[in-house]
Amino acid sequence: MNDDSQPPIEIPFDQLTAEALRGVAEAFVLREGTEYGFQDYSMDQKVEHVVDQLKRGDARILFDAPTESIGIVTKHELNVIPDNSQDQ
């Protein structure tokens, strides 16, 4: 089987404008339905939590070239993404 898929490209969060970073973080919060338990948080607080995770290295921004999409993955999710870089 010939797999020509490209691995996702990591985008350093500090390379994005503040507006772009907020947009990516908001999309992540809305898509993931982030669960915070009994505490209610505003959208701004949830976005701030996601940005804090990026700053700590607990999450990363990835660009998927084949689908032309960008998203945030947690460190846990990143550990289950297959690394195809050694296949070449």
N, C-alpha and C positions, 0 to 999 in steps of 0.2 A: 504494500500500500504506500503510495507516494503522498505525503502530507506536506503541502506547500504553505500551510497556514503560518502566519507570522506571530511570534509571541507579542504580548502587549508591551507597550513602551511606557516606562515610568516617566511621569512629568513631575519634576520637583514643584511642590506647592508654592515655593517662594519665587518661581518663575512666572506665575500668573498674576495678573492685575488683581487688585482687591475685589473689583466687580466680578471678574471671571471666577475667582476662588469662591466668592459667596454663591454665585450661580451653581457651581458644581456641588458645593456643600448643601445648598437648598434642594437640589435635585436628589441628592443622596438621601436626605432626611425624608422627603416626600415619598420616594420610591421604597425605601426600606421600612417606613412606618416605625421608626426607631422607638423602642419601648423603654420607658423610664420608670416603670413601676408605679407606685402610688403618687409620686410627685408630678405635678403638671408643669411643663416648661413651655415657654413661648417659642415661636419659630427662631427668633434671634438667639435665644439661649441654646437651642438644639444645634443651630449652625455653629455657634461658638464652641460647643462641645466637640463637634466634628473637626473644626479647625485646630482645636487643642490636640486632638488625636493625631492629626497630620504633623503638627509641630513636634510631638513626642516620638513620632515614628511608629505609632500604633496603627496607622492607616496610611495608605499610599494612593496617589492618583495615577490611574493607568489609562492610556489611549490604545484603543483597539483599531488598528488601521483597516482591516477588512470591512468592519462595520461602521467605521468612522465615528465611533462613539467614545465617550470619556466617562469614567466612573471612579468611585472610591471603593477600595477594598481594604478590609481590616487585615491586620498582621496574620490572624488565624486563617482567613480566606486565602491570603497570599501564599501560605504554606501548602495549600492543596492545589494551587495552579501548577500544572506540569511545566517543567523547564525544558524546552525543546532546543535550547542553545547548544547543547552538547551533541545533538543529532547530526550536526553538519560537519 
